[in-house]
Amino acid sequence: MTISLKNKIIENLKDIKAVDPIAINVKKLSHLTDFMIIASGTSNRHISAISERIIEGLKKNKIGQVKVEGQEGDDWLLVDAGDIVVHLMSAEARKFYDLESLWDPDL
């Protein structure tokens, strides 16, 4: 179920024109989640619209315990669906925090 859900989230991100969505398998590195998905938005409004689409898709897939952090922030929004955590960031925040390199040194 987790891999299928991850693929659906990536599809949704591509449909709504999220920038460079990637999924990192962190199951062996973290006990908190199995996958981290990272994508950028072109503006604060775009990031918010992306999160709304992701949350809607999770509800359709009967994922009930969804938490959202950073809705008041400008450059980073996190959607926590348990086995999958989605980081939606501005291009500047994504470059600065460089989560890809933090969690997957091969990137």
N, C-alpha and C positions, 0 to 999 in steps of 0.2 A: 504493500500500500504506500509506503513512504516514497519509493522510487517513482511510482506512478503519479503521486501527488506532486513530487518535485518537477516532473516533466510537464504536468499541467500548469504549474506556476510559471515555469520558464516560457511555455507557450503564451500564457496570458501577458507576461512581460513583453514578449516580442510583439504581440497584437497591439498593445497600447504604446508601442514605440519607446520602451525603456531602452536606455543606452547600455550596450555591452553587458547583458545579463550573464552571469556565470554561477555555477553551482559547485560548491566544494564539499566533498565528503569528509566530515570531521569526526565520524563515529569513533575512530581509534584515538582521537586526540582529546575528545570532550565527552563527558557524561551528560551534558546538558541538552545536546541535540545531535541529530545524525547529519543534517546538511545545513550549510549556510549558503544562502543565495544572495548575491550582491548585484545591484543594478544602479544606474544613475538616471536621474531625470533632468530635463532641460530647464526647469524652473520649480519654484516651491509649489505652484499649482499643479504642475505635471507630477511631481512626487506624491502629492496628496491624491490625485486621480489614480495613480498607479496603486497606491495602498488601498483605496476603495475597491478597485477591481480585484486585487488579491484577496481582500477580506470577503468580498461577495463570492468569489470562487471557492474559498475555503468553506463557507457556509453551505454552498451547493454540494460540497463533498462531505457534508456532515461533520466538519471539524468544528467543535463547539467552543473549546477553550482558547480563543484567539485573544492575545494581548497586543496592544499597540503602545509604543513609547515614542515620544518626540513629536507629537502632533503640533505642539506650539513652537517647535524649533524651526530653524530656517534651512538646515542643510543635511539632516539625517533623521530618518524615520525608520523604526524597527517594527516588524510584524512577527510576533512569536506565536507559532502554531505547534509548539512542542517539539516534534521530531524535525521540524524545518523552521529556521529563522531567516527572515528576509530583511536585508539591509537595503534601504532605498536612500541614496545619497546624492548630493550635488556633485558635480565633477570635481570641484575644489576639495570638498571634504573627502571624497573617495581617494584622491591623489594624496592628500595629507595623511590620512589614517592608514592607507595601504593595507587594508584587511586581507587582500589576496595573498600578499607576501607573508603576512603574519600567520595565516592558517595553512597556506600551501606554498612552501619554499620553492617549488618547481615553477611557479608562475612569475 
